[in-house]
């Protein structure tokens, strides 16, 4: 759907009928900087600005996740909403290393995700 973070940002901003200058003002950044981000000439915003952006645009959970994924991809890094979660949990670090060392497949990861979602539904 979107090739990069800049395309996503521009489309969502325009959907919300917010001009580039208005958005720059709301995010407390310069309009030329924001324009460069939208044109994929600069890296995405930092996590604080991404969270502000999510609020300003009233992004759905799915769109917010996509925004973080696109921001991470542009930086060739993990999505910026994940490092703090990972850093604070030794068991998550151990799980990721184990999965890496065992070369866990997409199917194995999907079963794990499905299992967690089932548990969440059962606890409601």
Buried (B, 14 or more C-beta within 10 A) or exposed (E): EBEBBBBBBBEBBEEEEBEBEBBBBBBEBEBEBBBBBBEBEBBBBEBEBBBBBBEBBEBEEEBBEBBBBBBBBBEEEEBBBBEEEEEEEEEEEEBEEEBEEEEBEEEEEEEEEEEEEEEEEEEE
